[in-house]
Amino acid sequence: METLIVYPDSKEQLDTIKAFMKALKISFEEAKTPYDSEFVDKILEGDKDIIAGRTKKIKPDDVWK
């Protein structure tokens, strides 16, 4: 057997996929992330900013100023 990981773009797609799998009697499990999706999006955006060079360096001595 193989494991499939699906990334639906909307709640509607997710509901459709679940209904399809239930209709075909395919077992599945849902894994919930403990993180808020907005938080994850901000972290991913920050990673993109770092890669693109859109960062500001701060000297350690200036952190508390």
SULUR-V994235 format. One record per run of one state. SS is the DSSP state (helix for helix, strand for strand, loop for the rest). FROM is the first residue (numbers start at 0). LEN is the number of residues. If there is no record, write none. Layout:
# SULUR-V994235
ss: (SS,SS)
from: (FROM,FROM)
len: (LEN,LEN)
This chain:
# SULUR-V994235
ss: (loop,helix,loop,helix,loop,helix,loop)
from: (0,10,23,36,52,59,62)
len: (10,13,13,16,7,3,3)
